Amino acid sequence: MALVADILLIAGALGAGFYCFVLSRKLSHFKNLETGVGGAITALSAQVEEMTAALEKARADAQSSTTSLDESSQRAELAAAELRQLMQQPIPPSPLKTGPFQDREPPAEKVEPAQPTFRRRRANGARPEPEV
């Protein structure tokens, strides 16, 4: 009986050793920086750094755009204030007639009564006589 127990104990130890060997190989592939999860983590880390740099650039661009927009807004407000001031000032009356020939009234145009552009046929179907 002791012999059977020893054989089972040795078989269990060998099985556990084989399991540890297989697990060790899997973990070494898992930690491989080129093909395993380590490589994926390295690639993701590089992408995070690139995205951080892009985000900083976008923030700087947004800040410069905001500054430019603020300056444009201030210039527009100043221009609007100037226009309001100009509109509130009274406009001096300008003479309608200036120069030596402006005293005379322009000659009235001769207006002729409207004429029809065509003539209708008579009721009997005869053509109208041409006008001379």
The 8 nearest C-alpha neighbors of each residue, nearest first, counted from 0:
[[1, 3, 2, 4, 5, 6, 7, 8],
 [0, 2, 4, 3, 5, 6, 7, 8],
 [1, 3, 5, 0, 4, 6, 7, 8],
 [4, 2, 6, 0, 5, 1, 7, 8],
 [3, 5, 1, 7, 2, 6, 8, 0],
 [4, 6, 8, 2, 3, 7, 9, 1],
 [7, 5, 3, 9, 8, 4, 10, 2],
 [6, 8, 10, 4, 5, 9, 11, 3],
 [9, 7, 5, 11, 6, 10, 4, 12],
 [8, 10, 12, 6, 11, 7, 13, 5],
 [11, 9, 7, 13, 12, 8, 14, 6],
 [12, 10, 14, 8, 9, 13, 7, 15],
 [11, 13, 9, 15, 14, 10, 16, 8],
 [12, 14, 16, 10, 15, 11, 17, 9],
 [15, 13, 11, 17, 16, 12, 10, 18],
 [14, 16, 18, 12, 13, 17, 11, 19],
 [17, 15, 13, 19, 14, 18, 12, 20],
 [16, 18, 20, 14, 19, 15, 13, 21],
 [19, 17, 15, 21, 16, 20, 22, 14],
 [18, 20, 22, 16, 17, 21, 23, 15],
 [21, 19, 17, 23, 18, 22, 16, 24],
 [22, 20, 18, 24, 23, 19, 17, 25],
 [21, 23, 19, 25, 20, 24, 18, 26],
 [22, 24, 20, 26, 21, 25, 19, 27],
 [25, 23, 27, 21, 26, 22, 28, 20],
 [26, 24, 22, 28, 27, 23, 29, 21],
 [25, 27, 29, 23, 28, 24, 30, 22],
 [26, 28, 24, 30, 29, 25, 23, 31],
 [29, 27, 31, 25, 26, 30, 35, 24],
 [28, 30, 26, 35, 27, 31, 36, 25],
 [29, 31, 37, 27, 28, 35, 26, 32],
 [30, 32, 35, 28, 29, 33, 37, 34],
 [33, 31, 38, 37, 35, 34, 30, 36],
 [32, 34, 38, 31, 35, 37, 39, 36],
 [35, 33, 38, 31, 32, 36, 37, 28],
 [36, 34, 29, 31, 37, 38, 30, 28],
 [35, 37, 39, 38, 29, 40, 30, 34],
 [38, 36, 32, 40, 30, 35, 39, 31],
 [39, 37, 32, 33, 41, 36, 40, 35],
 [38, 40, 36, 42, 37, 41, 43, 35],
 [39, 41, 37, 43, 38, 42, 44, 36],
 [40, 42, 38, 44, 39, 43, 37, 45],
 [43, 41, 39, 45, 44, 40, 38, 46],
 [44, 42, 46, 40, 45, 41, 39, 47],
 [43, 45, 41, 47, 42, 46, 40, 48],
 [46, 44, 42, 48, 43, 47, 41, 49],
 [47, 45, 43, 49, 48, 44, 50, 42],
 [46, 48, 50, 44, 45, 49, 51, 43],
 [47, 49, 51, 45, 46, 50, 52, 44],
 [50, 48, 46, 52, 51, 47, 53, 45],
 [49, 51, 53, 47, 52, 48, 54, 46],
 [50, 52, 54, 48, 49, 53, 47, 55],
 [51, 53, 49, 55, 50, 54, 56, 48],
 [54, 52, 50, 56, 51, 55, 57, 49],
 [55, 53, 57, 51, 56, 52, 50, 58],
 [54, 56, 58, 52, 57, 53, 51, 59],
 [55, 57, 53, 59, 54, 58, 60, 52],
 [58, 56, 54, 60, 55, 59, 61, 53],
 [59, 57, 55, 61, 56, 60, 62, 54],
 [58, 60, 62, 56, 57, 61, 55, 63],
 [61, 59, 57, 63, 62, 58, 64, 56],
 [62, 60, 64, 58, 59, 63, 65, 57],
 [61, 63, 65, 59, 60, 64, 58, 66],
 [64, 62, 66, 60, 65, 61, 67, 59],
 [65, 63, 61, 67, 66, 62, 68, 60],
 [64, 66, 62, 68, 63, 67, 61, 69],
 [65, 67, 63, 69, 64, 68, 62, 70],
 [66, 68, 64, 70, 65, 69, 63, 71],
 [67, 69, 65, 71, 70, 66, 72, 64],
 [68, 70, 72, 66, 67, 71, 65, 73],
 [71, 69, 73, 67, 72, 68, 74, 66],
 [72, 70, 68, 74, 73, 69, 75, 67],
 [71, 73, 69, 75, 70, 74, 68, 76],
 [72, 74, 76, 70, 75, 71, 69, 77],
 [75, 73, 77, 71, 76, 72, 78, 70],
 [76, 74, 78, 72, 73, 77, 79, 71],
 [75, 77, 79, 73, 78, 74, 72, 80],
 [78, 76, 80, 74, 79, 75, 73, 81],
 [77, 79, 75, 81, 80, 76, 74, 82],
 [80, 78, 82, 76, 81, 77, 75, 83],
 [79, 81, 83, 77, 82, 78, 76, 84],
 [82, 80, 78, 84, 79, 83, 85, 77],
 [81, 83, 85, 79, 84, 80, 86, 78],
 [84, 82, 80, 86, 81, 85, 79, 87],
 [85, 83, 81, 87, 82, 86, 80, 88],
 [86, 84, 82, 88, 83, 87, 81, 89],
 [85, 87, 83, 84, 88, 82, 89, 90],
 [86, 88, 84, 85, 83, 89, 82, 90],
 [89, 87, 85, 86, 90, 84, 83, 91],
 [90, 88, 91, 87, 86, 85, 92, 84],
 [89, 91, 92, 88, 86, 93, 87, 85],
 [92, 90, 93, 89, 88, 94, 95, 86],
 [93, 91, 90, 94, 95, 89, 96, 88],
 [92, 94, 95, 91, 90, 96, 97, 89],
 [95, 93, 96, 92, 97, 91, 98, 101],
 [94, 96, 93, 97, 101, 92, 102, 98],
 [97, 95, 101, 94, 102, 98, 100, 93],
 [96, 98, 101, 95, 94, 99, 102, 100],
 [97, 99, 101, 100, 96, 102, 95, 94],
 [100, 98, 101, 102, 97, 103, 96, 104],
 [101, 99, 102, 98, 103, 97, 96, 104],
 [100, 102, 96, 103, 98, 99, 97, 104],
 [103, 101, 100, 104, 96, 99, 98, 97],
 [104, 102, 101, 100, 105, 106, 99, 96],
 [103, 105, 106, 102, 101, 107, 100, 96],
 [106, 104, 107, 103, 101, 108, 102, 100],
 [107, 105, 108, 104, 103, 109, 110, 101],
 [108, 106, 105, 109, 104, 110, 103, 111],
 [109, 107, 110, 106, 105, 111, 104, 112],
 [108, 110, 111, 107, 106, 112, 105, 113],
 [111, 109, 108, 112, 107, 113, 114, 106],
 [112, 110, 113, 109, 114, 108, 115, 107],
 [113, 111, 114, 110, 109, 115, 116, 108],
 [112, 114, 111, 115, 110, 116, 117, 109],
 [115, 113, 116, 112, 111, 117, 118, 110],
 [116, 114, 117, 113, 118, 112, 119, 111],
 [115, 117, 114, 118, 113, 119, 130, 112],
 [118, 116, 115, 119, 114, 120, 127, 129],
 [119, 117, 120, 115, 116, 127, 121, 126],
 [118, 120, 121, 117, 127, 126, 122, 124],
 [121, 119, 126, 124, 127, 125, 122, 118],
 [120, 122, 123, 124, 125, 119, 126, 127],
 [121, 123, 124, 120, 125, 119, 126, 127],
 [122, 124, 121, 125, 120, 126, 127, 119],
 [125, 123, 121, 122, 120, 126, 127, 119],
 [126, 124, 123, 121, 120, 127, 122, 128],
 [125, 127, 120, 124, 128, 121, 119, 129],
 [128, 126, 120, 129, 125, 121, 118, 119],
 [127, 129, 130, 126, 125, 131, 118, 120],
 [130, 128, 127, 131, 126, 118, 117, 120],
 [129, 131, 128, 127, 118, 117, 126, 116],
 [130, 129, 128, 127, 118, 117, 114, 116]]
